[in-house]
Amino acid sequence: MKVPVKNMAGEQVGEVELNRLIFEAPINTALMHQALTRQLANARQGTAKTKTRGEVAGSTRKMWRQKHTGRARQGSRKAPHWRKGGVVFGPIPRSYRQRMPKNMRHAALRSALSVKAADNQIVVLDALVLDAPKTKAIADMLRNLDVGRSALILLSEGNPTLERSIRNLEGVRYLRAQYLNVRDLLGANAVVVPQSALGAIDRLLG
């Protein structure tokens, strides 16, 4: 698949052949869903906690004698049906982590990239370079590329200048190509990929 290569001004300066094994892979919707579900589950902290009747503060003294009071029998003020009593079957700290083999994770990424490529949502840049942090320069570039209000910009490596320029733009995210993931891919209307980052994607998924 050939796509145009543009500069930061939005002008076409050439063409590039995308790796068909990555950008024209079979699209497996169920696998992408599984990868996304796994990623969201692994992001959960799992720290929700309620107190049981054995953990709430209060006396364990029997509230009144068992019989001959005309009232229902009660054993403790900490029972769940009393105000400030313990919680029955409440959440406790746990791990939500799910496992997924690397081959399946990579196949899901290829599917997501193929979806973006088929929808013409892959924008290849010849280079993405700034002399100093400047958010306006990135905003102008995205406007020139006509990628809409939601974009994912892939970087070949850490670049504090670019990262500081991108992070204040609403709806725009940056990510190093080696950390490519299904959630960020599917959540963006367009994926902006400098040519240097294409090599990193090939090394990861090729």
N, C-alpha and C positions, 0 to 999 in steps of 0.2 A: 504494500500500500504506500503510495507516494502522497506526501502532504507538503504544502508550501512552508518555506522557512521565512519568517518575518523578522524585522528589526524592531526596536523599541518604539519607533515612530509608526508602526503598523504597515510598513511597506514590505512587499514580497521581495526577497533578495536571493531566492533559490528554492530548491526542492530537496527533500530527503526521503529515503526509502525506510519505512518503519519495519522492524523485525516482524514478519508475518506470524512467527511462533508465539509472539507476545500480544500483538495488536490485532491479529485475526484468528485468535484461538476460539475453540468452541465455547459458546456461552452457556454456562451452567448456573441457572438462577438459584436452584436449591443449594448449591455449594456456596454461592455468594451470600445467601441468607444465613447459612450455618456459620460462615466466617464472621459476618457482622454480629450475629447473636453472641458468638464466643467473645468477640472484642468488647462488646458492651457489658457482658457478664464479668469479664476479667477486670473491667474498670470499676466495678462495685467494691466498696470498702468492706461491706458486710459487718458493720459495727453496731447495727440497731440492737437495742437491748431493753427488755422490760424486766421487772422484778416479780418473782413468784411469791407465793404466800410465805415461803421460808426465808425471803430476803427483805420484805418490807419491814419498816420499823413498827413496833407495837408489842403489846403484851400477848402472851400465849395463854393467859388465864381464861378459864371457862367463864363465859359471860353471865350465866345463871344456871341454876341446877337443872338437871336433865328433865325431871318430871314435876307435875303438879303445879306448874306456873300458868298454864293456859297459853303459853307462847310456844312457838316452834323451837325445837332443840337447836342449840348453837354451840360450836366448839371453840371458835376463836374469832376475834375481831379482824384478823388478817385474812379471813376467807374471801374468795374472789367476789362474792355478791355484796360485800360491804364496801361503803365508800372508803377509799384509801387502802383497800385490800389488794392482795396480789393479783397478777394477771395470769389467766389460764391460756396456755399454748401461745404465749407471746413470742416475738422474735428473740433469738439469742445470737451472739456473734458466730459467724460461720463464713466459710470460703465459698464464693460463687464460681471459682475458677473452672474453666472448661479446657480440655486439651484437644489439639487438632494437629495431625501430622504436618510436617513442613511441606510435603508435596501437595497436600490438599490446600494449604494456605496459599502457596504459590499459584496453584491452578485457579483459585478464587480471584487472585490479583490479575491474572491474565484475562479472566472472564470480564472483570470490571474495566480493565483497560480496553478490551475489545468492544465493550458496550460504548465507551466514550469515543473510541475511534469511529465506530459505525455511525454515531450521531454527530460527527464532525466537531467534537468537543475537545479535541487535542490540538493545542496551539504550540507550534515549535518556534523557538526564538533562536536567532543566530548567536546571541550573547546577551547576558543580563549583568551589566556592570554599572556601578555608581561610584563616583569619587568620594562622596560623603553621604551620610544618612539624609534622605529627603523623601518624605512620604508623598509629596506632590508629584515627584517624578514617577513613582510607581502608579499613582492614581491616573496620571496622564497616559502612561503606557497601557494600562488596562482599558482605558477609554479608546485609545487608538486601535487596540486589538479587538474591540467590540466583543468582550467576553461577558458582559452583564455584571450584576452586582455580587455574584458568588463565584469565587475562583480559588483554585489551589495552585500555588506556585512551587514547583519542585526545584530544589537546589542540589548541585552535585556534591557539595560539602558545606561545612559551617561557614557562614559569612556574616559577621556581626553588622556590617554596614547595610546589607540587604535586609537582614532580619529586623533591624530597627526601623527600616523604611516601610516594611510591610505590616508590622504587627498592629499599627494603629488604624488600619483600614477595616471598616466594618464589613463582614462577610468574606474577607480575604484571609487565607491561611497560607503559611509556608511550611515546607516539610523537606527534609533531606531525602533524596531518592532512596537511600538504603532503608529508610523507615516507612516506606510506602505501605498503606493499609487500605482496606476496603471501605471503612467508615468515611475517611476523608475523601476518597475517590468518588464514592457515590453521593456524598453530600455537597459536591461542587458542581456548578453549571459548566465550568470549563477547567481544563488542566493546562497550565502554562508550563512548558518544558523547554529549558535551554538545551542546546545540542550537547553541552557537556554532561547534562543529567541523563540524556538518552543512553550514554555509555554505561552509567551506573545502573540503569534499569536493565540493560542487556546483561550485565554481569550478575544481577540479582535473579533474573527470571529466565534468561536465555538458555 
